Amino acid sequence: MTEYPSPDLLPYDREDNPVYPLVEKALMLLSPDEPENPLSGIINPGDSVVIKPNFCTVANYPLPVTHPSVLVPIVDYAVKAGASKITLAEGPIDYRHGLLIFRRPYANIKDLVSFLRAKYPSVEISFKDTNFDRFRWIILGEHSELRRYKPEKLYRPGFKKVTEDVFYYARDVRGFSPEGYRIGCYAIAQTFLDCDCFISVPKLKTHEVTGITIALKNMMGLNRSWMGDVLRDRVKEFPREWEESLHTRDVPHFGILEGEIEDVLNSPQAARFLNFENDVLWRSLADLNKIVLYADGEGRLHPEPQRRLLIVVDGIVGGEGEGPTSVSPKASGVIVAGHDPVGVDGVCLRVMGWNPDVIRLVTNCSHVEDHPVGRMVSLEESLVGQEPDSEVFGGFYLPPRTYSDDVIAPYSVRG
């Protein structure tokens, strides 16, 4: 299956949605002991469930985003498992895109929710734009994978120091503000913290910095991407050159242990250092994956997971090349499901024809010991439903120009 149903077929019920049986089969293979409902093992009657797709942008739609037809079978089985509350939640990297992508002619998630409410009147089904959600500051401190860095050595996109980012002066649902960046500091939408079961539905695609943006990277959306609505009264307090990033996440993406960022940017090795040798963005993503697993509703980190996690990857038509937003279509016809974001990303990398061992996001997250987020195992150990020599693993995704074929794969299609 390498095409999505027409938007005219909304709400993408089983009879009109050729993607539906593929999602259904993936979930069944993942939960063979639950033949009646593959989600009954992770959703208990009365649970609150959050389903988070990747709706990053309207640019190049629908290539860079999770197609809404993938969400419908997940909702159906969540209802069947007894969920009392289901929230479809996402906040695009450019907060203004949320005003478009959630409506026609894009993802049209608002109409989809209306259909689902009519279908399941006894279940509280809603949509939340988490860029305008209540939020809670979570400061991991010594539990952060960024703890080896000093705050003044960390930068957000645009190469602005996070210590000069007004984002970190906003007040959360408690009225608390960190009053500036602190190590492992994230503004997490409350919707994500309040659920019993978190279902991540990322897109299979490339990313210019991390190489891929699939299961691990989808958690970047936990962090609000805009504070303008709660910072209006404070902006005049800050130096004129301080600002908030308006088109991406105010989360550390780059960093240096010694020297200045200008030295790095002017060096011949800058592209390598900032992209596939990047030592910072994977750490931010590891932190966010820790939060979704181990933080309770009040943002406190615990030794044991606080909610159940499922990942369902939309790989019907993946995205190759200049990801995350300017990808080209790559028809893979796959749905990948699992409970471990590291393992899921490892399998997806093999679908892409890439070597998982050299993608730092995946390999480094696999070795996180303080509140582990997942483990990489062999393809043979990972798979149910396909064999390692399946044609599913016979393709090759072109990497972004910031990467190179010899780094990510044992062969090259570019020469």
C-alpha positions, 0 to 999 in steps of 0.5 A: 500500500503506497498511496493514501486515501483521498481527503474526500473519504474522510473520516477514513473508515475501514471500508474507505481506507486502504491504510486501515488494514495495514495499521491493524495488522501491525498492531496485531503482530505486536500484540499476538496475545490480544487477538480481539484488540491489540491495544487492550494490553496497553489501554485499560478501561477508563484510561486517558489516551493521547495520540501524537502525530507529526504535523510539523508544517503545511509546506509540501503537504502531505509529504512531511506529516503523518497522514490522518488516515493512519490515526483512525484505526488507532482511535477505533481500537483505543475506544474498543479497549475502553479509553474514556478520553482520547486527545489528538495532540500536536503543536507545529514547529511554526505555531502559525502553521497550526492555524492551517494544517488542522483545517481543510485542505490539509490534515483537517484534524478538526473535522476528523474529530467531529466525525469521531465524536459522532461515532463514539458519543460516550467517549471524550474525543478532542483535539489540542493544539499544544502550542496554546496548551497549559504547560509545565516547566520540567528541569531535569538538572543532573538527570539531563543528558546535557549535564556535561555542558554549561548553559552559555555553551548551548545554542538553539537554531539560528545559533542564538545562545539559549541563555539569551532566549526570552522563551525561558522567562515564561510562567507555567501553569503554576506561575513558575518561571525558571527565569532563564535557561537551566540545564535540562529545562523544557516547557511540556504541554500539560496534555502530554503529562496527564495521559495514562497511555501515549501513542506516538504516530511519527512520519518516516523521513529524514532530518538535516541535523539528526539524519532521521526524524521518526520515533525519538525525534517525534518527542520534540513536539512535547515542548511548546514552540512559542511563548508569545501568548504568555510573554507579552507583558515581559518582553520589554524587560530583556535586552533588545538582541534577546529573542524567541525562535518563531519557526522552531523549538527553543531547545538546545540544538548545538553546543561546544565545550570549549571556544566560541560558536563562531570558530566552529562555523568558520571551520572546514569541519563545520557541517560534520560537527553541526550535523551527523557529529552533533553531540547536543540535539540527541541529548535534548531528544533523550531528555524529552523521551525520558520525560514522556516515560518517567515524568508524572502529571506534575512534572516529577521524574520517577524511577519507573515509567509513569505511562504506557508507550506505543509507537506507530510509524507512518511509512506508507509514503516516506520522505527522503532528501532535504528533511524534515520539511522539504522532503521528496516522496519515497513510497515504502508501503510500511507501518512499523509499530513497537514500544521502544523508540530506539528499537523502532528507529533502528528498524526504520533505518534498515527500511531506509537502507541506512546503517543504524550504528552510525546515526548518533541519535539512535546509538547514543540514546540506546546507551542512556543509563539514567532513566533509559529510553530504549535499546538497540538490538539486532534486526532479527530480534526486533522483527515480527511479521517480516524477515530480515531479507524481506524486500521491505529492507531493499530500498535506499533513502537519499540523505539530506545534503548535510549528510553523506552516503558513505557515513550512513550506508555501506554503499552510495547511490550518489557516487 
